[in-house]
């Protein structure tokens, strides 16, 4: 193709084509003109079509495509112009490798930017990809960057005829040594990747680990997860520990509401209907409990010394649980005292038996 372009320009230039520098300059000028026309088509013609779409993805894609397309056409013109100069084979081959390496880098940068743009756009579309969310974009963006940079480096090695097998073997040995030396760190990183992909909890959720830690998730990193306890103490838990632990997400489920349970015992002989009514009134008077689902009271069991009831209600946020339980217990105690409802407590009767008289031994004779 480059030879046909050179021949066409040689015929057009006539006697001027005898000077190879003039012919090379003409080829380069033609490449600049074609690159300018291509850029004009993208900015004027294609941009009119993209404005009609509802998304700005195509507009941003055109903006990203302008520079690599212009540089690619220009690089092809430089390559063709170099052929018109009749350079030596070694110089021509080296120039070709430089141009090919530059083209690989230019399009690798374009691929990196386009991948980031595509991931960011897809993550904002609700109900399309469950595994791709705004909080997991960074993870997949970094993985795509590793793949693209590795692919670009491999392509450049092939262009320059480098021993890729030896490089990969050395990298594999180095990676194995680093993996053995930092196995705990790698375990945390892989667990962090799985946590971000599986999403058992999110930033802002209240979680409880089987080891007893409870707090609000403030940050999810590749190495660790940070929890802020109710005492305003930040706890950093390695992701490898969380990955192997049983996690209770108090903010999970179809909604962020949290159920509150308050157990109450009343004395035998109490009016159970009145107890139920009082508990329902107390729950209805608490403003932080939701109206839907509505609070309810359950008669759970006949205890050893009490009739066991349970007050059930819902709150909007898990962080309110401690405050609501405190308010309900205070109100129950005061209201039961005013209503004359007895709250029993375990009692034990201790019976003292008189000690047996000590046996008297006959005196020794």
C-alpha positions as a Markdown table, in Angstrom:
| # | Residue | x | y | z |
|---|---|---|---|---|
| 1 | Unk | 0.0 | 0.0 | 0.0 |
| 2 | Unk | 2.8 | 2.4 | 0.9 |
| 3 | Unk | 4.5 | 1.7 | -2.5 |
| 4 | Unk | 1.3 | 2.5 | -4.4 |
| 5 | Unk | 1.0 | 5.8 | -2.5 |
| 6 | Unk | 4.6 | 6.6 | -3.3 |
| 7 | Unk | 4.1 | 5.8 | -7.0 |
| 8 | Unk | 1.0 | 7.9 | -7.1 |
| 9 | Unk | 2.7 | 10.9 | -5.6 |
| 10 | Unk | 5.8 | 10.4 | -7.9 |
| 11 | Unk | 3.5 | 10.6 | -10.9 |
| 12 | Unk | 1.7 | 13.7 | -9.5 |
| 13 | Unk | 5.0 | 15.5 | -8.8 |
| 14 | Unk | 6.5 | 14.8 | -12.1 |
| 15 | Unk | 10.1 | 15.9 | -12.3 |
| 16 | Unk | 10.1 | 17.0 | -8.7 |
| 17 | Unk | 9.8 | 13.3 | -7.7 |
| 18 | Unk | 13.5 | 12.8 | -8.7 |
| 19 | Unk | 14.4 | 14.5 | -5.4 |
| 20 | Unk | 13.6 | 11.9 | -2.7 |
| 21 | Unk | 13.4 | 14.5 | 0.0 |
| 22 | Unk | 10.7 | 16.3 | -1.9 |
| 23 | Unk | 8.9 | 13.0 | -2.4 |
| 24 | Unk | 9.2 | 12.2 | 1.3 |
| 25 | Unk | 7.9 | 15.6 | 2.3 |
| 26 | Unk | 5.0 | 15.2 | -0.1 |
| 27 | Unk | 4.1 | 11.8 | 1.5 |
| 28 | Unk | 4.4 | 13.3 | 5.0 |
| 29 | Unk | 2.2 | 16.3 | 3.9 |
| 30 | Unk | -0.4 | 13.9 | 2.5 |
| 31 | Unk | -0.4 | 11.9 | 5.8 |
| 32 | Unk | -1.0 | 15.2 | 7.7 |
| 33 | Unk | -3.9 | 16.1 | 5.4 |
| 34 | Unk | -5.5 | 12.6 | 5.8 |
| 35 | Unk | -5.1 | 12.8 | 9.6 |
| 36 | Unk | -6.6 | 16.3 | 9.6 |
| 37 | Unk | -9.6 | 15.1 | 7.5 |
| 38 | Unk | -10.1 | 12.1 | 9.8 |
| 39 | Unk | -10.1 | 14.4 | 12.8 |
| 40 | Unk | -12.5 | 16.7 | 11.1 |
| 41 | Unk | -14.9 | 13.8 | 10.3 |
| 42 | Unk | -14.8 | 12.7 | 14.0 |
| 43 | Unk | -15.3 | 16.2 | 15.4 |
| 44 | Unk | -18.0 | 17.4 | 13.0 |
| 45 | Unk | -19.7 | 14.4 | 11.3 |
| 46 | Unk | -19.7 | 11.7 | 13.9 |
| 47 | Unk | -20.3 | 14.2 | 16.7 |
| 48 | Unk | -23.6 | 15.1 | 15.2 |
| 49 | Unk | -24.8 | 11.5 | 15.3 |
| 50 | Unk | -23.6 | 11.0 | 18.9 |
| 51 | Unk | -25.4 | 14.0 | 20.2 |
| 52 | Unk | -28.7 | 12.3 | 19.4 |
| 53 | Unk | -28.0 | 9.5 | 21.8 |
| 54 | Unk | -29.2 | 9.6 | 25.5 |
| 55 | Unk | -25.8 | 8.7 | 26.9 |
| 56 | Unk | -22.5 | 10.6 | 26.7 |
| 57 | Unk | -20.4 | 7.4 | 26.3 |
| 58 | Unk | -20.1 | 7.8 | 22.6 |
| 59 | Unk | -19.2 | 11.5 | 22.8 |
| 60 | Unk | -16.4 | 10.7 | 25.3 |
| 61 | Unk | -15.3 | 7.8 | 23.2 |
| 62 | Unk | -14.9 | 10.1 | 20.2 |
| 63 | Unk | -12.9 | 12.5 | 22.3 |
| 64 | Unk | -10.6 | 9.7 | 23.3 |
| 65 | Unk | -10.3 | 8.4 | 19.7 |
| 66 | Unk | -9.1 | 11.6 | 18.1 |
| 67 | Unk | -5.5 | 11.6 | 19.2 |
| 68 | Unk | -4.6 | 7.9 | 18.6 |
| 69 | Unk | -6.3 | 8.0 | 15.2 |
| 70 | Unk | -4.4 | 11.1 | 14.2 |
| 71 | Unk | -1.1 | 9.8 | 15.5 |
| 72 | Unk | -1.6 | 6.4 | 13.8 |
| 73 | Unk | -2.2 | 8.0 | 10.4 |
| 74 | Unk | 0.8 | 10.3 | 10.9 |
| 75 | Unk | 3.0 | 7.3 | 11.9 |
| 76 | Unk | 2.0 | 5.5 | 8.7 |
| 77 | Unk | 3.0 | 8.6 | 6.8 |
| 78 | Unk | 6.4 | 8.8 | 8.5 |
| 79 | Unk | 6.9 | 5.1 | 7.6 |
| 80 | Unk | 6.0 | 5.7 | 4.0 |
| 81 | Unk | 8.1 | 8.8 | 3.8 |
| 82 | Unk | 11.1 | 6.8 | 5.2 |
| 83 | Unk | 10.6 | 4.3 | 2.5 |
| 84 | Unk | 10.8 | 7.0 | -0.2 |
| 85 | Unk | 14.1 | 8.1 | 1.2 |
| 86 | Unk | 15.7 | 4.6 | 0.4 |
| 87 | Unk | 17.3 | 4.3 | 3.8 |
| 88 | Unk | 19.5 | 1.3 | 4.6 |
| 89 | Unk | 17.8 | -1.9 | 5.7 |
| 90 | Unk | 19.0 | -1.6 | 9.3 |
| 91 | Unk | 17.9 | 2.0 | 9.7 |
| 92 | Unk | 14.6 | 1.3 | 8.0 |
| 93 | Unk | 14.0 | -1.7 | 10.2 |
| 94 | Unk | 14.9 | 0.2 | 13.4 |
| 95 | Unk | 12.6 | 3.1 | 12.4 |
| 96 | Unk | 9.8 | 0.6 | 11.8 |
| 97 | Unk | 10.2 | -0.9 | 15.2 |
| 98 | Unk | 10.2 | 2.6 | 16.8 |
| 99 | Unk | 7.0 | 3.5 | 14.9 |
| 100 | Unk | 5.3 | 0.1 | 15.8 |
| 101 | Unk | 6.3 | 0.5 | 19.5 |
| 102 | Unk | 4.9 | 4.0 | 19.5 |
| 103 | Unk | 1.7 | 2.9 | 18.0 |
| 104 | Unk | 1.4 | 0.1 | 20.6 |
| 105 | Unk | 1.9 | 2.6 | 23.4 |
| 106 | Unk | -0.6 | 5.1 | 21.9 |
| 107 | Unk | -3.3 | 2.5 | 21.5 |
| 108 | Unk | -2.6 | 1.0 | 24.9 |
| 109 | Unk | -3.2 | 4.4 | 26.5 |
| 110 | Unk | -6.4 | 4.7 | 24.6 |
| 111 | Unk | -7.5 | 1.2 | 25.8 |
| 112 | Unk | -6.7 | 2.1 | 29.4 |
| 113 | Unk | -8.8 | 5.3 | 29.2 |
| 114 | Unk | -11.6 | 3.6 | 27.3 |
| 115 | Unk | -11.8 | 0.7 | 29.8 |
| 116 | Unk | -12.0 | 3.1 | 32.7 |
| 117 | Unk | -14.7 | 5.0 | 30.9 |
| 118 | Unk | -16.7 | 1.9 | 30.1 |
| 119 | Unk | -16.4 | 0.4 | 33.6 |
| 120 | Unk | -17.5 | 3.7 | 35.1 |
| 121 | Unk | -20.5 | 4.0 | 32.8 |
| 122 | Unk | -21.6 | 0.4 | 33.2 |
| 123 | Unk | -21.4 | 0.7 | 37.0 |
| 124 | Unk | -23.9 | 3.5 | 37.0 |
| 125 | Unk | -26.6 | 1.5 | 35.1 |
| 126 | Unk | -28.9 | 0.0 | 37.7 |
| 127 | Unk | -30.0 | -3.5 | 37.4 |
| 128 | Unk | -27.6 | -4.5 | 34.7 |
| 129 | Unk | -24.5 | -6.0 | 36.2 |
| 130 | Unk | -24.7 | -7.1 | 39.9 |
| 131 | Unk | -21.0 | -7.6 | 40.2 |
| 132 | Unk | -20.1 | -4.2 | 38.8 |
| 133 | Unk | -20.9 | -1.4 | 41.1 |
| 134 | Unk | -19.4 | 2.0 | 41.8 |
| 135 | Unk | -17.4 | 0.7 | 44.7 |
| 136 | Unk | -16.0 | -2.2 | 42.7 |
| 137 | Unk | -14.9 | -0.1 | 39.7 |
| 138 | Unk | -11.5 | 0.5 | 41.2 |
| 139 | Unk | -10.8 | -3.2 | 41.5 |
| 140 | Unk | -11.8 | -4.1 | 37.9 |
| 141 | Unk | -10.1 | -1.0 | 36.6 |
| 142 | Unk | -6.8 | -2.0 | 38.3 |
| 143 | Unk | -7.1 | -5.6 | 36.9 |
| 144 | Unk | -7.7 | -4.3 | 33.4 |
| 145 | Unk | -4.7 | -2.0 | 33.7 |
| 146 | Unk | -2.5 | -4.9 | 34.6 |
| 147 | Unk | -3.7 | -6.9 | 31.6 |
| 148 | Unk | -3.4 | -4.0 | 29.2 |
| 149 | Unk | 0.0 | -2.9 | 30.3 |
| 150 | Unk | 1.2 | -6.5 | 30.3 |
| 151 | Unk | -0.2 | -7.0 | 26.8 |
| 152 | Unk | 1.5 | -3.8 | 25.5 |
| 153 | Unk | 4.8 | -4.8 | 27.1 |
| 154 | Unk | 4.5 | -8.3 | 25.4 |
| 155 | Unk | 3.8 | -6.7 | 22.1 |
| 156 | Unk | 6.8 | -4.3 | 22.3 |
| 157 | Unk | 9.0 | -7.3 | 23.2 |
| 158 | Unk | 7.8 | -9.1 | 20.1 |
| 159 | Unk | 8.4 | -6.0 | 17.9 |
| 160 | Unk | 12.1 | -5.8 | 19.1 |
| 161 | Unk | 12.6 | -9.6 | 18.9 |
| 162 | Unk | 13.3 | -9.9 | 22.6 |
| 163 | Unk | 13.4 | -13.3 | 24.3 |
| 164 | Unk | 10.0 | -13.3 | 25.9 |
| 165 | Unk | 10.3 | -16.8 | 27.2 |
| 166 | Unk | 13.3 | -15.9 | 29.3 |
| 167 | Unk | 11.7 | -12.8 | 30.7 |
| 168 | Unk | 8.5 | -14.7 | 31.6 |
| 169 | Unk | 10.6 | -17.5 | 33.2 |
| 170 | Unk | 12.5 | -15.0 | 35.3 |
| 171 | Unk | 9.3 | -13.2 | 36.3 |
| 172 | Unk | 7.7 | -16.5 | 37.3 |
| 173 | Unk | 10.6 | -17.4 | 39.5 |
| 174 | Unk | 10.6 | -13.9 | 41.0 |
| 175 | Unk | 6.8 | -14.1 | 41.5 |
| 176 | Unk | 7.1 | -17.5 | 43.3 |
| 177 | Unk | 9.8 | -16.2 | 45.6 |
| 178 | Unk | 7.7 | -13.1 | 46.5 |
| 179 | Unk | 4.6 | -15.2 | 46.9 |
| 180 | Unk | 6.3 | -17.4 | 49.5 |
| 181 | Unk | 7.8 | -14.4 | 51.3 |
| 182 | Unk | 4.5 | -12.5 | 51.4 |
| 183 | Unk | 1.9 | -15.3 | 51.6 |
| 184 | Unk | 0.0 | -13.6 | 54.4 |
| 185 | Unk | -0.2 | -10.3 | 52.5 |
| 186 | Unk | -1.3 | -12.1 | 49.4 |
| 187 | Unk | -4.0 | -14.0 | 51.3 |
| 188 | Unk | -5.3 | -10.7 | 52.6 |
| 189 | Unk | -5.2 | -9.2 | 49.1 |
| 190 | Unk | -7.1 | -12.1 | 47.5 |
| 191 | Unk | -9.6 | -12.1 | 50.3 |
| 192 | Unk | -10.1 | -8.4 | 49.7 |
| 193 | Unk | -10.7 | -9.0 | 46.0 |
| 194 | Unk | -13.3 | -11.7 | 46.9 |
| 195 | Unk | -15.0 | -9.4 | 49.4 |
| 196 | Unk | -15.2 | -6.6 | 46.9 |
| 197 | Unk | -16.6 | -9.0 | 44.2 |
| 198 | Unk | -19.0 | -10.9 | 46.5 |
| 199 | Unk | -20.1 | -7.9 | 48.5 |
| 200 | Unk | -21.2 | -9.5 | 51.8 |
| 201 | Unk | -21.2 | -5.9 | 53.3 |
| 202 | Unk | -20.7 | -2.4 | 52.1 |
| 203 | Unk | -19.2 | 0.8 | 53.5 |
| 204 | Unk | -21.6 | 2.1 | 56.1 |
| 205 | Unk | -23.1 | -1.3 | 57.1 |
| 206 | Unk | -23.0 | -2.5 | 60.7 |
| 207 | Unk | -21.5 | -6.0 | 60.9 |
| 208 | Unk | -20.8 | -8.5 | 63.7 |
| 209 | Unk | -18.0 | -11.0 | 63.4 |
| 210 | Unk | -18.1 | -14.4 | 65.0 |
| 211 | Unk | -15.1 | -13.2 | 67.2 |
| 212 | Unk | -17.3 | -10.6 | 68.7 |
| 213 | Unk | -16.2 | -7.4 | 66.9 |
| 214 | Unk | -19.2 | -5.2 | 66.0 |
| 215 | Unk | -19.0 | -1.9 | 64.2 |
| 216 | Unk | -19.7 | 0.2 | 61.2 |
| 217 | Unk | -17.7 | -0.5 | 58.1 |
| 218 | Unk | -15.7 | 2.7 | 57.3 |
| 219 | Unk | -13.3 | 1.4 | 54.6 |
| 220 | Unk | -12.9 | -1.7 | 52.6 |
| 221 | Unk | -9.4 | -2.1 | 51.3 |
| 222 | Unk | -7.5 | -4.8 | 49.5 |
| 223 | Unk | -5.6 | -5.7 | 52.6 |
| 224 | Unk | -7.9 | -5.0 | 55.5 |
| 225 | Unk | -11.4 | -3.8 | 56.5 |
| 226 | Unk | -11.8 | -1.0 | 59.1 |
| 227 | Unk | -14.7 | -1.0 | 61.6 |
| 228 | Unk | -15.7 | 1.9 | 63.8 |
| 229 | Unk | -17.2 | 0.6 | 67.1 |
| 230 | Unk | -19.8 | 2.3 | 69.2 |
| 231 | Unk | -17.0 | 3.4 | 71.5 |
| 232 | Unk | -15.6 | 5.4 | 68.5 |
| 233 | Unk | -12.6 | 3.0 | 68.4 |
| 234 | Unk | -11.4 | 2.0 | 64.9 |
| 235 | Unk | -10.6 | -1.7 | 64.6 |
| 236 | Unk | -8.6 | -2.9 | 61.6 |
| 237 | Unk | -9.4 | -6.5 | 60.7 |
| 238 | Unk | -7.3 | -8.4 | 58.0 |
| 239 | Unk | -9.4 | -9.5 | 55.1 |
| 240 | Unk | -8.1 | -13.0 | 55.4 |
| 241 | Unk | -9.7 | -13.2 | 58.9 |
| 242 | Unk | -13.0 | -11.8 | 57.6 |
| 243 | Unk | -12.9 | -14.1 | 54.6 |
| 244 | Unk | -12.9 | -17.1 | 56.9 |
| 245 | Unk | -15.3 | -15.7 | 59.5 |
| 246 | Unk | -19.1 | -15.8 | 59.9 |
| 247 | Unk | -20.4 | -12.3 | 59.3 |
| 248 | Unk | -23.7 | -11.0 | 60.5 |
| 249 | Unk | -24.6 | -7.9 | 58.5 |
| 250 | Unk | -27.1 | -6.0 | 60.6 |
| 251 | Unk | -27.7 | -3.5 | 57.7 |
| 252 | Unk | -28.2 | -6.2 | 55.0 |
| 253 | Unk | -31.4 | -7.6 | 53.6 |
| 254 | Unk | -34.1 | -6.0 | 51.5 |
| 255 | Unk | -34.1 | -2.8 | 53.6 |
| 256 | Unk | -31.8 | -1.0 | 56.2 |
| 257 | Unk | -34.4 | -1.5 | 59.0 |
| 258 | Unk | -33.4 | -3.5 | 62.1 |
| 259 | Unk | -35.6 | -5.5 | 64.4 |
| 260 | Unk | -35.4 | -4.8 | 68.1 |
| 261 | Unk | -36.3 | -7.5 | 70.7 |
| 262 | Unk | -37.0 | -6.7 | 74.3 |
| 263 | Unk | -37.7 | -9.6 | 76.7 |
| 264 | Unk | -39.9 | -9.0 | 79.7 |
| 265 | Unk | -41.0 | -11.3 | 82.5 |
| 266 | Unk | -44.1 | -10.7 | 84.7 |
| 267 | Unk | -45.2 | -12.5 | 87.8 |
| 268 | Unk | -47.6 | -15.5 | 87.7 |
| 269 | Unk | -51.2 | -14.3 | 88.2 |
| 270 | Unk | -50.7 | -11.1 | 86.2 |
| 271 | Unk | -53.4 | -10.1 | 83.7 |
| 272 | Unk | -51.7 | -11.1 | 80.4 |
| 273 | Unk | -54.1 | -9.1 | 78.3 |
| 274 | Unk | -53.3 | -6.0 | 80.2 |
| 275 | Unk | -49.6 | -6.7 | 80.0 |
| 276 | Unk | -49.9 | -7.1 | 76.2 |
| 277 | Unk | -51.8 | -3.8 | 75.9 |
| 278 | Unk | -49.3 | -1.9 | 78.1 |
| 279 | Unk | -46.3 | -3.1 | 76.0 |
| 280 | Unk | -48.1 | -2.2 | 72.8 |
| 281 | Unk | -48.8 | 1.3 | 74.1 |
| 282 | Unk | -45.2 | 1.7 | 75.1 |
| 283 | Unk | -43.9 | 0.6 | 71.7 |
| 284 | Unk | -46.4 | 3.0 | 69.9 |
| 285 | Unk | -45.2 | 5.9 | 72.0 |
| 286 | Unk | -41.6 | 5.4 | 71.0 |
| 287 | Unk | -41.0 | 7.8 | 68.0 |
| 288 | Unk | -37.9 | 5.9 | 66.7 |
| 289 | Unk | -39.9 | 2.7 | 66.1 |
| 290 | Unk | -41.5 | 2.3 | 62.7 |
| 291 | Unk | -45.2 | 2.2 | 62.1 |
| 292 | Unk | -44.8 | -0.3 | 59.2 |
| 293 | Unk | -44.0 | -3.1 | 60.2 |
| 294 | Unk | -45.9 | -2.3 | 63.3 |
| 295 | Unk | -44.7 | -3.3 | 66.8 |
| 296 | Unk | -46.1 | -6.6 | 68.2 |
| 297 | Unk | -46.0 | -8.5 | 71.5 |
| 298 | Unk | -45.6 | -12.2 | 71.9 |
| 299 | Unk | -46.2 | -14.5 | 74.9 |
| 300 | Unk | -43.2 | -16.7 | 74.6 |
| 301 | Unk | -43.0 | -19.2 | 77.5 |
| 302 | Unk | -43.9 | -20.1 | 81.1 |
| 303 | Unk | -40.7 | -19.4 | 82.9 |
| 304 | Unk | -39.4 | -20.8 | 86.2 |
| 305 | Unk | -40.6 | -17.7 | 88.1 |
| 306 | Unk | -42.3 | -15.5 | 85.4 |
| 307 | Unk | -44.5 | -15.3 | 82.4 |
| 308 | Unk | -42.1 | -14.5 | 79.5 |
| 309 | Unk | -43.2 | -11.9 | 77.0 |
| 310 | Unk | -41.2 | -10.3 | 74.1 |
| 311 | Unk | -41.7 | -6.9 | 72.6 |
| 312 | Unk | -40.8 | -6.8 | 68.9 |
| 313 | Unk | -40.4 | -3.7 | 66.8 |
| 314 | Unk | -38.5 | -2.2 | 63.9 |
| 315 | Unk | -36.1 | 0.8 | 63.7 |
| 316 | Unk | -34.9 | 2.6 | 60.6 |
| 317 | Unk | -31.2 | 2.3 | 61.3 |
| 318 | Unk | -29.1 | -0.3 | 63.2 |
| 319 | Unk | -27.2 | 2.5 | 64.9 |
| 320 | Unk | -30.4 | 3.3 | 66.9 |
| 321 | Unk | -30.7 | -0.1 | 68.5 |
| 322 | Unk | -29.0 | 0.8 | 71.8 |
| 323 | Unk | -30.9 | 4.0 | 72.3 |
| 324 | Unk | -34.3 | 2.5 | 71.5 |
| 325 | Unk | -33.7 | -0.5 | 73.8 |
| 326 | Unk | -32.7 | 1.8 | 76.6 |
| 327 | Unk | -35.8 | 4.0 | 76.1 |
| 328 | Unk | -38.1 | 0.9 | 76.0 |
| 329 | Unk | -36.7 | -0.7 | 79.1 |
| 330 | Unk | -37.0 | 2.6 | 81.0 |
| 331 | Unk | -40.6 | 3.1 | 79.9 |
| 332 | Unk | -41.5 | -0.5 | 80.7 |
| 333 | Unk | -40.2 | -0.3 | 84.2 |
| 334 | Unk | -41.9 | 3.0 | 85.0 |
| 335 | Unk | -45.2 | 1.9 | 83.4 |
| 336 | Unk | -45.3 | -1.5 | 85.1 |
| 337 | Unk | -44.6 | 0.2 | 88.5 |
| 338 | Unk | -47.5 | 2.6 | 87.8 |
| 339 | Unk | -49.8 | -0.2 | 86.7 |
| 340 | Unk | -48.9 | -2.5 | 89.6 |
| 341 | Unk | -47.5 | -5.2 | 87.3 |
| 342 | Unk | -44.9 | -7.1 | 89.1 |
| 343 | Unk | -41.6 | -8.0 | 87.5 |
| 344 | Unk | -40.4 | -11.0 | 89.4 |
| 345 | Unk | -36.8 | -11.9 | 90.1 |
| 346 | Unk | -35.3 | -15.2 | 91.1 |
| 347 | Unk | -35.7 | -16.0 | 94.8 |
| 348 | Unk | -34.2 | -18.8 | 96.8 |
| 349 | Unk | -35.2 | -20.0 | 100.3 |
| 350 | Unk | -32.4 | -21.2 | 102.5 |
| 351 | Unk | -33.3 | -23.7 | 105.3 |
| 352 | Unk | -30.9 | -24.1 | 108.1 |
| 353 | Unk | -31.0 | -27.5 | 109.9 |
| 354 | Unk | -29.6 | -27.7 | 113.5 |
| 355 | Unk | -26.3 | -29.5 | 113.7 |
| 356 | Unk | -26.2 | -33.0 | 115.1 |
| 357 | Unk | -24.7 | -33.2 | 118.7 |
| 358 | Unk | -21.1 | -34.3 | 118.6 |
| 359 | Unk | -20.4 | -37.9 | 119.9 |
| 360 | Unk | -18.7 | -38.0 | 123.2 |
| 361 | Unk | -16.0 | -40.6 | 123.7 |
| 362 | Unk | -15.6 | -42.4 | 127.0 |
| 363 | Unk | -12.5 | -41.2 | 129.0 |
| 364 | Unk | -9.4 | -43.4 | 128.7 |
| 365 | Unk | -8.7 | -45.4 | 131.8 |
